[in-house]
Amino acid sequence: MIQYLQNNKQLFIILFIWMALGIVASPAAIIAVPVIVIFFINEAMILELFFGLLFILSLSDNYQSFGFARIVKPVYVILYAIPFFYHSKLFSPVNKLYKPFLIFFAIATLCIPFSLHMFVSIQKTLSYFLILFITSNYVSYLLRNHKKRFLLSLVYFGATMLTLGLILKVVSPGYVHMSGRYKGLFGNPNGLGVYLFLYYFIFTAIKYYYPKLFSKKNKILIYFLIFASLLLCSSRGSLTVIIIFTFVNALIKGKNKGLILLIGLIGFVVYVGIIQNIDVIVKAFGLEEYMRLKTLKTGSGRLIAFEFTWEQIQKKMYYGGGFNYTNDVFSLNKEMLHKMGHQGKAHNTLLTMWLDTGIFGLLAYIYGWAVNFIKAGKLSHFALPVAVAVAFGINIESWLAASLNPFTIMLVILVSLLSNKRFISGKL
């Protein structure tokens, strides 16, 4: 890992300067980031442009500490799209990941006039399309032209983000904690949890197809960073997602599928038994604070959010209020929801998409992802475990309903990898 950082020190120095400027001089960072991005475009530095966006999106999730990234990211996304058109020959043939989503984007566009803030809705609709369209083409280009460096960068970039969070936990705990829970460089502990399971999926797939790409020590280090961060943030949902992915993957790969399925069923029965008696078990082990026993059975306010979202859907069953409508509705009712014990937004991607784009938009959205996962499944056995695990994950968080976060782009990267023959080949 150290050798990789040394070989790519220019990129990481630039990213570190962006972060440092964002902390000590936010206005300077707002100017510096687009200037450097324009340099990346002029030099056709696609890999640097790609990871620069991933870095800015990661920092923007933590708007309390890195507010500059939240301001910069809409500009960055527009600049991010320019090379595809300016250097169009580099990206031929065009990746088709976006095509199954065209009906969805048509419906989302028709919903914009019903939004509470039309400009924001237009911006978010466009940004979602660009993240799907441009990112998938960047992945194809990088696999064709910089395969080894790209795959190493995907893994070591994530490892660097997790390492920085753990370092800050020691030297400046205030930056990486919220309400007593560890959140790393992200906006909240659950955000870190989502990042961890998506990063875990990406690393698992790369390691499987390219087992010699990482030394044993680096594999151990990366697993340590993932599970240490997961333990510290105590994200129950993300741990469940990783368990689901691991089980489904084992079931598909395993030679004795009957035995694995039996173990899974036994595990499920035990799990249900634990859930039914969770308060007694947690108290017995003295883990009331770590497991947040007071919120365990109520889902940390998620049930309140689900019920409120469903009430709002009754008013917009067939047509939605456009992208960001759900966030606007929750913001308008923030005080009332807070009194009921809820903080945050809808905590459910499908309900969010239903309220934003209506039932037909939701169905078109599901269709878009389903078609791409089916396509990936024809090449890689990882597609099904990822799909099942993500399906659970998006029912407890709303991250896949937004584009300018570090999570949606990671899923686009993963699906783009799994549906690409160059990646599946295992040849560097």
TORKOL-4160 file (C-alpha; in steps of 0.2 Angstrom, whole numbers, padded with zeros to 4 digits, m for minus):
428
<pt num="1" X="0000" Y="0000" Z="0000"/>
<pt num="2" X="0014" Y="0012" Z="0004"/>
<pt num="3" X="0022" Y="0008" Z="m0012"/>
<pt num="4" X="0006" Y="0012" Z="m0021"/>
<pt num="5" X="0004" Y="0029" Z="m0012"/>
<pt num="6" X="0022" Y="0033" Z="m0017"/>
<pt num="7" X="0019" Y="0029" Z="m0035"/>
<pt num="8" X="0003" Y="0040" Z="m0035"/>
<pt num="9" X="0009" Y="0054" Z="m0023"/>
<pt num="10" X="0004" Y="0068" Z="m0035"/>
<pt num="11" X="m0014" Y="0063" Z="m0034"/>
<pt num="12" X="m0014" Y="0060" Z="m0016"/>
<pt num="13" X="m0005" Y="0076" Z="m0012"/>
<pt num="14" X="m0018" Y="0086" Z="m0022"/>
<pt num="15" X="m0032" Y="0077" Z="m0013"/>
<pt num="16" X="m0024" Y="0081" Z="0004"/>
<pt num="17" X="m0022" Y="0099" Z="m0001"/>
<pt num="18" X="m0040" Y="0100" Z="m0005"/>
<pt num="19" X="m0045" Y="0093" Z="0012"/>
<pt num="20" X="m0033" Y="0104" Z="0021"/>
<pt num="21" X="m0039" Y="0120" Z="0012"/>
<pt num="22" X="m0057" Y="0115" Z="0016"/>
<pt num="23" X="m0053" Y="0114" Z="0035"/>
<pt num="24" X="m0043" Y="0130" Z="0036"/>
<pt num="25" X="m0048" Y="0141" Z="0022"/>
<pt num="26" X="m0065" Y="0135" Z="0014"/>
<pt num="27" X="m0066" Y="0149" Z="0001"/>
<pt num="28" X="m0049" Y="0145" Z="m0006"/>
<pt num="29" X="m0054" Y="0127" Z="m0008"/>
<pt num="30" X="m0069" Y="0132" Z="m0017"/>
<pt num="31" X="m0058" Y="0140" Z="m0030"/>
<pt num="32" X="m0044" Y="0128" Z="m0030"/>
<pt num="33" X="m0054" Y="0112" Z="m0034"/>
<pt num="34" X="m0062" Y="0118" Z="m0050"/>
<pt num="35" X="m0045" Y="0125" Z="m0056"/>
<pt num="36" X="m0036" Y="0108" Z="m0053"/>
<pt num="37" X="m0051" Y="0099" Z="m0061"/>
<pt num="38" X="m0049" Y="0110" Z="m0077"/>
<pt num="39" X="m0031" Y="0105" Z="m0077"/>
<pt num="40" X="m0036" Y="0087" Z="m0076"/>
<pt num="41" X="m0048" Y="0089" Z="m0091"/>
<pt num="42" X="m0035" Y="0098" Z="m0102"/>
<pt num="43" X="m0022" Y="0084" Z="m0099"/>
<pt num="44" X="m0035" Y="0070" Z="m0101"/>
<pt num="45" X="m0031" Y="0064" Z="m0084"/>
<pt num="46" X="m0046" Y="0053" Z="m0082"/>
<pt num="47" X="m0041" Y="0043" Z="m0067"/>
<pt num="48" X="m0036" Y="0058" Z="m0057"/>
<pt num="49" X="m0053" Y="0066" Z="m0062"/>
<pt num="50" X="m0062" Y="0050" Z="m0057"/>
<pt num="51" X="m0055" Y="0049" Z="m0040"/>
<pt num="52" X="m0055" Y="0067" Z="m0037"/>
<pt num="53" X="m0074" Y="0067" Z="m0039"/>
<pt num="54" X="m0075" Y="0051" Z="m0027"/>
<pt num="55" X="m0065" Y="0061" Z="m0014"/>
<pt num="56" X="m0076" Y="0077" Z="m0015"/>
<pt num="57" X="m0092" Y="0066" Z="m0014"/>
<pt num="58" X="m0085" Y="0057" Z="0001"/>
<pt num="59" X="m0080" Y="0074" Z="0010"/>
<pt num="60" X="m0097" Y="0082" Z="0005"/>
<pt num="61" X="m0106" Y="0069" Z="0015"/>
<pt num="62" X="m0098" Y="0077" Z="0030"/>
<pt num="63" X="m0105" Y="0094" Z="0027"/>
<pt num="64" X="m0102" Y="0099" Z="0046"/>
<pt num="65" X="m0083" Y="0098" Z="0043"/>
<pt num="66" X="m0081" Y="0100" Z="0025"/>
<pt num="67" X="m0094" Y="0112" Z="0019"/>
<pt num="68" X="m0084" Y="0117" Z="0004"/>
<pt num="69" X="m0086" Y="0100" Z="m0004"/>
<pt num="70" X="m0105" Y="0102" Z="m0004"/>
<pt num="71" X="m0103" Y="0118" Z="m0013"/>
<pt num="72" X="m0090" Y="0112" Z="m0025"/>
<pt num="73" X="m0098" Y="0095" Z="m0030"/>
<pt num="74" X="m0112" Y="0101" Z="m0042"/>
<pt num="75" X="m0099" Y="0111" Z="m0052"/>
<pt num="76" X="m0087" Y="0096" Z="m0051"/>
<pt num="77" X="m0100" Y="0084" Z="m0059"/>
<pt num="78" X="m0103" Y="0096" Z="m0074"/>
<pt num="79" X="m0084" Y="0097" Z="m0076"/>
<pt num="80" X="m0083" Y="0078" Z="m0074"/>
<pt num="81" X="m0094" Y="0076" Z="m0089"/>
<pt num="82" X="m0084" Y="0087" Z="m0101"/>
<pt num="83" X="m0070" Y="0075" Z="m0106"/>
<pt num="84" X="m0083" Y="0062" Z="m0112"/>
<pt num="85" X="m0088" Y="0075" Z="m0125"/>
<pt num="86" X="m0071" Y="0084" Z="m0128"/>
<pt num="87" X="m0061" Y="0068" Z="m0129"/>
<pt num="88" X="m0076" Y="0057" Z="m0136"/>
<pt num="89" X="m0065" Y="0045" Z="m0146"/>
<pt num="90" X="m0057" Y="0039" Z="m0130"/>
<pt num="91" X="m0073" Y="0032" Z="m0124"/>
<pt num="92" X="m0079" Y="0022" Z="m0139"/>
<pt num="93" X="m0088" Y="0011" Z="m0138"/>
<pt num="94" X="m0101" Y="0019" Z="m0126"/>
<pt num="95" X="m0106" Y="0009" Z="m0111"/>
<pt num="96" X="m0124" Y="0005" Z="m0111"/>
<pt num="97" X="m0128" Y="0005" Z="m0092"/>
<pt num="98" X="m0139" Y="0020" Z="m0093"/>
<pt num="99" X="m0151" Y="0014" Z="m0107"/>
<pt num="100" X="m0162" Y="0004" Z="m0095"/>
<pt num="101" X="m0165" Y="0020" Z="m0085"/>
<pt num="102" X="m0171" Y="0031" Z="m0099"/>
<pt num="103" X="m0189" Y="0028" Z="m0095"/>
<pt num="104" X="m0186" Y="0032" Z="m0077"/>
<pt num="105" X="m0177" Y="0048" Z="m0082"/>
<pt num="106" X="m0192" Y="0053" Z="m0093"/>
<pt num="107" X="m0204" Y="0051" Z="m0079"/>
<pt num="108" X="m0193" Y="0060" Z="m0067"/>
<pt num="109" X="m0192" Y="0074" Z="m0079"/>
<pt num="110" X="m0211" Y="0075" Z="m0081"/>
<pt num="111" X="m0212" Y="0076" Z="m0062"/>
<pt num="112" X="m0201" Y="0091" Z="m0060"/>
<pt num="113" X="m0216" Y="0104" Z="m0062"/>
<pt num="114" X="m0224" Y="0097" Z="m0046"/>
<pt num="115" X="m0208" Y="0100" Z="m0036"/>
<pt num="116" X="m0207" Y="0112" Z="m0022"/>
<pt num="117" X="m0190" Y="0119" Z="m0028"/>
<pt num="118" X="m0189" Y="0116" Z="m0047"/>
<pt num="119" X="m0171" Y="0121" Z="m0050"/>
<pt num="120" X="m0165" Y="0109" Z="m0036"/>
<pt num="121" X="m0175" Y="0095" Z="m0044"/>
<pt num="122" X="m0168" Y="0099" Z="m0061"/>
<pt num="123" X="m0151" Y="0099" Z="m0054"/>
<pt num="124" X="m0153" Y="0082" Z="m0045"/>
<pt num="125" X="m0161" Y="0074" Z="m0060"/>
<pt num="126" X="m0147" Y="0079" Z="m0072"/>
<pt num="127" X="m0133" Y="0074" Z="m0059"/>
<pt num="128" X="m0141" Y="0057" Z="m0057"/>
<pt num="129" X="m0141" Y="0054" Z="m0075"/>
<pt num="130" X="m0123" Y="0060" Z="m0077"/>
<pt num="131" X="m0117" Y="0049" Z="m0062"/>
<pt num="132" X="m0124" Y="0034" Z="m0071"/>
<pt num="133" X="m0119" Y="0039" Z="m0089"/>
<pt num="134" X="m0102" Y="0046" Z="m0087"/>
<pt num="135" X="m0096" Y="0035" Z="m0072"/>
<pt num="136" X="m0100" Y="0019" Z="m0082"/>
<pt num="137" X="m0090" Y="0025" Z="m0097"/>
<pt num="138" X="m0075" Y="0031" Z="m0086"/>
<pt num="139" X="m0074" Y="0013" Z="m0079"/>
<pt num="140" X="m0074" Y="0005" Z="m0096"/>
<pt num="141" X="m0061" Y="0017" Z="m0102"/>
<pt num="142" X="m0050" Y="0014" Z="m0087"/>
<pt num="143" X="m0051" Y="m0004" Z="m0088"/>
<pt num="144" X="m0046" Y="m0003" Z="m0106"/>
<pt num="145" X="m0031" Y="0008" Z="m0104"/>
<pt num="146" X="m0026" Y="0009" Z="m0085"/>
<pt num="147" X="m0032" Y="m0008" Z="m0078"/>
<pt num="148" X="m0020" Y="m0012" Z="m0065"/>
<pt num="149" X="m0018" Y="0006" Z="m0059"/>
<pt num="150" X="m0037" Y="0008" Z="m0059"/>
<pt num="151" X="m0040" Y="m0008" Z="m0049"/>
<pt num="152" X="m0026" Y="m0004" Z="m0036"/>
<pt num="153" X="m0033" Y="0014" Z="m0035"/>
<pt num="154" X="m0051" Y="0008" Z="m0031"/>
<pt num="155" X="m0044" Y="m0003" Z="m0016"/>
<pt num="156" X="m0031" Y="0009" Z="m0010"/>
<pt num="157" X="m0041" Y="0025" Z="m0011"/>
<pt num="158" X="m0054" Y="0017" Z="0000"/>
<pt num="159" X="m0041" Y="0010" Z="0012"/>
<pt num="160" X="m0034" Y="0028" Z="0013"/>
<pt num="161" X="m0051" Y="0036" Z="0017"/>
<pt num="162" X="m0053" Y="0023" Z="0031"/>
<pt num="163" X="m0035" Y="0026" Z="0038"/>
<pt num="164" X="m0037" Y="0044" Z="0038"/>
<pt num="165" X="m0053" Y="0042" Z="0048"/>
<pt num="166" X="m0044" Y="0031" Z="0061"/>
<pt num="167" X="m0030" Y="0043" Z="0062"/>
<pt num="168" X="m0042" Y="0058" Z="0066"/>
<pt num="169" X="m0050" Y="0047" Z="0079"/>
<pt num="170" X="m0034" Y="0048" Z="0089"/>
<pt num="171" X="m0028" Y="0066" Z="0085"/>
<pt num="172" X="m0044" Y="0075" Z="0083"/>
<pt num="173" X="m0059" Y="0065" Z="0089"/>
<pt num="174" X="m0072" Y="0079" Z="0086"/>
<pt num="175" X="m0070" Y="0077" Z="0068"/>
<pt num="176" X="m0075" Y="0059" Z="0067"/>
<pt num="177" X="m0088" Y="0057" Z="0080"/>
<pt num="178" X="m0107" Y="0061" Z="0081"/>
<pt num="179" X="m0117" Y="0058" Z="0097"/>
<pt num="180" X="m0104" Y="0047" Z="0104"/>
<pt num="181" X="m0103" Y="0036" Z="0088"/>
<pt num="182" X="m0088" Y="0035" Z="0076"/>
<pt num="183" X="m0092" Y="0041" Z="0059"/>
<pt num="184" X="m0075" Y="0043" Z="0051"/>
<pt num="185" X="m0074" Y="0056" Z="0037"/>
<pt num="186" X="m0092" Y="0054" Z="0033"/>
<pt num="187" X="m0108" Y="0063" Z="0039"/>
<pt num="188" X="m0114" Y="0051" Z="0051"/>
<pt num="189" X="m0111" Y="0033" Z="0057"/>
<pt num="190" X="m0123" Y="0025" Z="0046"/>
<pt num="191" X="m0116" Y="0034" Z="0031"/>
<pt num="192" X="m0099" Y="0026" Z="0035"/>
<pt num="193" X="m0108" Y="0009" Z="0037"/>
<pt num="194" X="m0115" Y="0010" Z="0019"/>
<pt num="195" X="m0097" Y="0015" Z="0012"/>
<pt num="196" X="m0090" Y="0000" Z="0021"/>
<pt num="197" X="m0101" Y="m0013" Z="0014"/>
<pt num="198" X="m0100" Y="m0006" Z="m0004"/>
<pt num="199" X="m0081" Y="m0005" Z="m0002"/>
<pt num="200" X="m0081" Y="m0023" Z="0005"/>
<pt num="201" X="m0091" Y="m0029" Z="m0011"/>
<pt num="202" X="m0078" Y="m0020" Z="m0022"/>
<pt num="203" X="m0063" Y="m0027" Z="m0013"/>
<pt num="204" X="m0070" Y="m0044" Z="m0013"/>
<pt num="205" X="m0074" Y="m0044" Z="m0032"/>
<pt num="206" X="m0057" Y="m0037" Z="m0036"/>
<pt num="207" X="m0048" Y="m0049" Z="m0025"/>
<pt num="208" X="m0057" Y="m0064" Z="m0032"/>
<pt num="209" X="m0053" Y="m0060" Z="m0050"/>
<pt num="210" X="m0035" Y="m0054" Z="m0047"/>
<pt num="211" X="m0029" Y="m0064" Z="m0032"/>
<pt num="212" X="m0011" Y="m0059" Z="m0035"/>
<pt num="213" X="m0014" Y="m0041" Z="m0036"/>
<pt num="214" X="m0012" Y="m0039" Z="m0017"/>
<pt num="215" X="0000" Y="m0046" Z="m0004"/>
<pt num="216" X="m0006" Y="m0056" Z="0011"/>
<pt num="217" X="m0001" Y="m0042" Z="0022"/>
<pt num="218" X="m0011" Y="m0029" Z="0012"/>
<pt num="219" X="m0027" Y="m0040" Z="0012"/>
<pt num="220" X="m0026" Y="m0042" Z="0031"/>
<pt num="221" X="m0024" Y="m0023" Z="0032"/>
<pt num="222" X="m0039" Y="m0019" Z="0022"/>
<pt num="223" X="m0050" Y="m0032" Z="0031"/>
<pt num="224" X="m0044" Y="m0024" Z="0047"/>
<pt num="225" X="m0048" Y="m0007" Z="0041"/>
<pt num="226" X="m0066" Y="m0012" Z="0036"/>
<pt num="227" X="m0071" Y="m0022" Z="0051"/>
<pt num="228" X="m0062" Y="m0010" Z="0064"/>
<pt num="229" X="m0072" Y="0004" Z="0056"/>
<pt num="230" X="m0088" Y="m0006" Z="0056"/>
<pt num="231" X="m0086" Y="m0011" Z="0074"/>
<pt num="232" X="m0082" Y="0007" Z="0079"/>
<pt num="233" X="m0097" Y="0014" Z="0070"/>
<pt num="234" X="m0109" Y="0000" Z="0076"/>
<pt num="235" X="m0120" Y="0001" Z="0061"/>
<pt num="236" X="m0131" Y="m0014" Z="0063"/>
<pt num="237" X="m0139" Y="m0013" Z="0046"/>
<pt num="238" X="m0122" Y="m0013" Z="0037"/>
<pt num="239" X="m0116" Y="m0028" Z="0047"/>
<pt num="240" X="m0132" Y="m0037" Z="0042"/>
<pt num="241" X="m0129" Y="m0032" Z="0023"/>
<pt num="242" X="m0112" Y="m0039" Z="0024"/>
<pt num="243" X="m0118" Y="m0055" Z="0032"/>
<pt num="244" X="m0132" Y="m0057" Z="0018"/>
<pt num="245" X="m0119" Y="m0054" Z="0004"/>
<pt num="246" X="m0107" Y="m0067" Z="0012"/>
<pt num="247" X="m0121" Y="m0080" Z="0014"/>
<pt num="248" X="m0128" Y="m0078" Z="m0003"/>
<pt num="249" X="m0111" Y="m0078" Z="m0011"/>
<pt num="250" X="m0106" Y="m0094" Z="m0001"/>
<pt num="251" X="m0123" Y="m0102" Z="m0007"/>
<pt num="252" X="m0119" Y="m0099" Z="m0025"/>
<pt num="253" X="m0101" Y="m0104" Z="m0025"/>
<pt num="254" X="m0102" Y="m0118" Z="m0013"/>
<pt num="255" X="m0101" Y="m0136" Z="m0019"/>
<pt num="256" X="m0113" Y="m0143" Z="m0005"/>
<pt num="257" X="m0127" Y="m0130" Z="m0007"/>
<pt num="258" X="m0139" Y="m0141" Z="0003"/>
<pt num="259" X="m0128" Y="m0140" Z="0018"/>
<pt num="260" X="m0125" Y="m0121" Z="0016"/>
<pt num="261" X="m0144" Y="m0118" Z="0014"/>
<pt num="262" X="m0147" Y="m0129" Z="0030"/>
<pt num="263" X="m0134" Y="m0119" Z="0040"/>
<pt num="264" X="m0142" Y="m0103" Z="0033"/>
<pt num="265" X="m0159" Y="m0108" Z="0039"/>
<pt num="266" X="m0153" Y="m0113" Z="0056"/>
<pt num="267" X="m0144" Y="m0096" Z="0057"/>
<pt num="268" X="m0160" Y="m0087" Z="0052"/>
<pt num="269" X="m0170" Y="m0097" Z="0066"/>
<pt num="270" X="m0157" Y="m0092" Z="0078"/>
<pt num="271" X="m0157" Y="m0074" Z="0072"/>
<pt num="272" X="m0176" Y="m0073" Z="0074"/>
<pt num="273" X="m0174" Y="m0080" Z="0092"/>
<pt num="274" X="m0161" Y="m0067" Z="0096"/>
<pt num="275" X="m0172" Y="m0053" Z="0089"/>
<pt num="276" X="m0186" Y="m0059" Z="0100"/>
<pt num="277" X="m0176" Y="m0058" Z="0116"/>
<pt num="278" X="m0163" Y="m0045" Z="0110"/>
<pt num="279" X="m0166" Y="m0034" Z="0126"/>
<pt num="280" X="m0162" Y="m0048" Z="0138"/>
<pt num="281" X="m0147" Y="m0054" Z="0128"/>
<pt num="282" X="m0139" Y="m0036" Z="0126"/>
<pt num="283" X="m0142" Y="m0033" Z="0145"/>
<pt num="284" X="m0134" Y="m0049" Z="0149"/>
<pt num="285" X="m0118" Y="m0044" Z="0140"/>
<pt num="286" X="m0118" Y="m0026" Z="0146"/>
<pt num="287" X="m0119" Y="m0019" Z="0128"/>
<pt num="288" X="m0134" Y="m0008" Z="0131"/>
<pt num="289" X="m0125" Y="0008" Z="0125"/>
<pt num="290" X="m0115" Y="0000" Z="0111"/>
<pt num="291" X="m0131" Y="m0008" Z="0103"/>
<pt num="292" X="m0141" Y="0007" Z="0107"/>
<pt num="293" X="m0154" Y="m0004" Z="0115"/>
<pt num="294" X="m0167" Y="0010" Z="0117"/>
<pt num="295" X="m0168" Y="0012" Z="0098"/>
<pt num="296" X="m0165" Y="m0006" Z="0093"/>
<pt num="297" X="m0183" Y="m0012" Z="0092"/>
<pt num="298" X="m0190" Y="0004" Z="0085"/>
<pt num="299" X="m0176" Y="0005" Z="0071"/>
<pt num="300" X="m0169" Y="0022" Z="0077"/>
<pt num="301" X="m0184" Y="0031" Z="0072"/>
<pt num="302" X="m0186" Y="0022" Z="0055"/>
<pt num="303" X="m0203" Y="0016" Z="0058"/>
<pt num="304" X="m0209" Y="0034" Z="0061"/>
<pt num="305" X="m0200" Y="0039" Z="0045"/>
<pt num="306" X="m0208" Y="0025" Z="0035"/>
<pt num="307" X="m0226" Y="0029" Z="0042"/>
<pt num="308" X="m0224" Y="0047" Z="0038"/>
<pt num="309" X="m0217" Y="0044" Z="0020"/>
<pt num="310" X="m0232" Y="0032" Z="0017"/>
<pt num="311" X="m0244" Y="0045" Z="0022"/>
<pt num="312" X="m0236" Y="0057" Z="0010"/>
<pt num="313" X="m0237" Y="0044" Z="m0004"/>
<pt num="314" X="m0256" Y="0043" Z="m0003"/>
<pt num="315" X="m0256" Y="0061" Z="m0009"/>
<pt num="316" X="m0245" Y="0057" Z="m0024"/>
<pt num="317" X="m0248" Y="0039" Z="m0028"/>
<pt num="318" X="m0246" Y="0040" Z="m0047"/>
<pt num="319" X="m0235" Y="0056" Z="m0049"/>
<pt num="320" X="m0221" Y="0062" Z="m0038"/>
<pt num="321" X="m0214" Y="0079" Z="m0034"/>
<pt num="322" X="m0198" Y="0077" Z="m0043"/>
<pt num="323" X="m0181" Y="0073" Z="m0036"/>
<pt num="324" X="m0178" Y="0080" Z="m0019"/>
<pt num="325" X="m0197" Y="0081" Z="m0015"/>
<pt num="326" X="m0195" Y="0069" Z="m0001"/>
<pt num="327" X="m0181" Y="0079" Z="0007"/>
<pt num="328" X="m0191" Y="0095" Z="0006"/>
<pt num="329" X="m0207" Y="0087" Z="0014"/>
<pt num="330" X="m0196" Y="0080" Z="0028"/>
<pt num="331" X="m0188" Y="0097" Z="0031"/>
<pt num="332" X="m0205" Y="0106" Z="0031"/>
<pt num="333" X="m0210" Y="0094" Z="0045"/>
<pt num="334" X="m0194" Y="0093" Z="0054"/>
<pt num="335" X="m0200" Y="0099" Z="0071"/>
<pt num="336" X="m0215" Y="0088" Z="0071"/>
<pt num="337" X="m0205" Y="0072" Z="0067"/>
<pt num="338" X="m0191" Y="0077" Z="0079"/>
<pt num="339" X="m0204" Y="0077" Z="0093"/>
<pt num="340" X="m0210" Y="0060" Z="0088"/>
<pt num="341" X="m0192" Y="0054" Z="0090"/>
<pt num="342" X="m0186" Y="0054" Z="0072"/>
<pt num="343" X="m0170" Y="0063" Z="0065"/>
<pt num="344" X="m0165" Y="0063" Z="0046"/>
<pt num="345" X="m0175" Y="0058" Z="0031"/>
<pt num="346" X="m0185" Y="0044" Z="0024"/>
<pt num="347" X="m0172" Y="0030" Z="0027"/>
<pt num="348" X="m0179" Y="0020" Z="0013"/>
<pt num="349" X="m0174" Y="0022" Z="m0006"/>
<pt num="350" X="m0189" Y="0014" Z="m0013"/>
<pt num="351" X="m0202" Y="0025" Z="m0003"/>
<pt num="352" X="m0191" Y="0040" Z="m0007"/>
<pt num="353" X="m0192" Y="0036" Z="m0026"/>
<pt num="354" X="m0210" Y="0033" Z="m0025"/>
<pt num="355" X="m0214" Y="0050" Z="m0017"/>
<pt num="356" X="m0202" Y="0058" Z="m0029"/>
<pt num="357" X="m0207" Y="0050" Z="m0045"/>
<pt num="358" X="m0223" Y="0041" Z="m0042"/>
<pt num="359" X="m0227" Y="0023" Z="m0044"/>
<pt num="360" X="m0223" Y="0022" Z="m0062"/>
<pt num="361" X="m0206" Y="0031" Z="m0059"/>
<pt num="362" X="m0202" Y="0018" Z="m0045"/>
<pt num="363" X="m0206" Y="0004" Z="m0056"/>
<pt num="364" X="m0195" Y="0011" Z="m0070"/>
<pt num="365" X="m0181" Y="0014" Z="m0057"/>
<pt num="366" X="m0182" Y="m0004" Z="m0051"/>
<pt num="367" X="m0182" Y="m0010" Z="m0069"/>
<pt num="368" X="m0166" Y="0000" Z="m0073"/>
<pt num="369" X="m0156" Y="m0008" Z="m0059"/>
<pt num="370" X="m0164" Y="m0025" Z="m0062"/>
<pt num="371" X="m0159" Y="m0026" Z="m0080"/>
<pt num="372" X="m0141" Y="m0020" Z="m0076"/>
<pt num="373" X="m0139" Y="m0033" Z="m0062"/>
<pt num="374" X="m0146" Y="m0047" Z="m0074"/>
<pt num="375" X="m0133" Y="m0042" Z="m0087"/>
<pt num="376" X="m0119" Y="m0042" Z="m0074"/>
<pt num="377" X="m0126" Y="m0059" Z="m0068"/>
<pt num="378" X="m0123" Y="m0067" Z="m0085"/>
<pt num="379" X="m0104" Y="m0064" Z="m0082"/>
<pt num="380" X="m0101" Y="m0064" Z="m0063"/>
<pt num="381" X="m0108" Y="m0074" Z="m0049"/>
<pt num="382" X="m0106" Y="m0059" Z="m0038"/>
<pt num="383" X="m0120" Y="m0049" Z="m0046"/>
<pt num="384" X="m0134" Y="m0059" Z="m0036"/>
<pt num="385" X="m0126" Y="m0058" Z="m0019"/>
<pt num="386" X="m0123" Y="m0039" Z="m0022"/>
<pt num="387" X="m0141" Y="m0037" Z="m0028"/>
<pt num="388" X="m0149" Y="m0046" Z="m0013"/>
<pt num="389" X="m0138" Y="m0037" Z="0000"/>
<pt num="390" X="m0141" Y="m0020" Z="m0008"/>
<pt num="391" X="m0160" Y="m0023" Z="m0009"/>
<pt num="392" X="m0159" Y="m0025" Z="0010"/>
<pt num="393" X="m0148" Y="m0010" Z="0012"/>
<pt num="394" X="m0159" Y="0002" Z="0002"/>
<pt num="395" X="m0174" Y="m0003" Z="0012"/>
<pt num="396" X="m0166" Y="0004" Z="0028"/>
<pt num="397" X="m0157" Y="0019" Z="0020"/>
<pt num="398" X="m0161" Y="0032" Z="0006"/>
<pt num="399" X="m0143" Y="0033" Z="m0001"/>
<pt num="400" X="m0148" Y="0026" Z="m0018"/>
<pt num="401" X="m0161" Y="0039" Z="m0021"/>
<pt num="402" X="m0148" Y="0053" Z="m0022"/>
<pt num="403" X="m0133" Y="0055" Z="m0034"/>
<pt num="404" X="m0121" Y="0067" Z="m0026"/>
<pt num="405" X="m0115" Y="0056" Z="m0012"/>
<pt num="406" X="m0101" Y="0043" Z="m0011"/>
<pt num="407" X="m0112" Y="0028" Z="m0011"/>
<pt num="408" X="m0122" Y="0028" Z="m0027"/>
<pt num="409" X="m0107" Y="0031" Z="m0038"/>
<pt num="410" X="m0099" Y="0016" Z="m0029"/>
<pt num="411" X="m0113" Y="0005" Z="m0034"/>
<pt num="412" X="m0112" Y="0011" Z="m0052"/>
<pt num="413" X="m0093" Y="0007" Z="m0051"/>
<pt num="414" X="m0097" Y="m0010" Z="m0045"/>
<pt num="415" X="m0110" Y="m0015" Z="m0057"/>
<pt num="416" X="m0100" Y="m0007" Z="m0071"/>
<pt num="417" X="m0085" Y="m0019" Z="m0066"/>
<pt num="418" X="m0096" Y="m0035" Z="m0065"/>
<pt num="419" X="m0104" Y="m0032" Z="m0082"/>
<pt num="420" X="m0087" Y="m0029" Z="m0090"/>
<pt num="421" X="m0078" Y="m0044" Z="m0099"/>
<pt num="422" X="m0061" Y="m0036" Z="m0097"/>
<pt num="423" X="m0064" Y="m0035" Z="m0078"/>
<pt num="424" X="m0071" Y="m0053" Z="m0077"/>
<pt num="425" X="m0056" Y="m0060" Z="m0087"/>
<pt num="426" X="m0044" Y="m0058" Z="m0073"/>
<pt num="427" X="m0030" Y="m0053" Z="m0085"/>
<pt num="428" X="m0020" Y="m0038" Z="m0081"/>
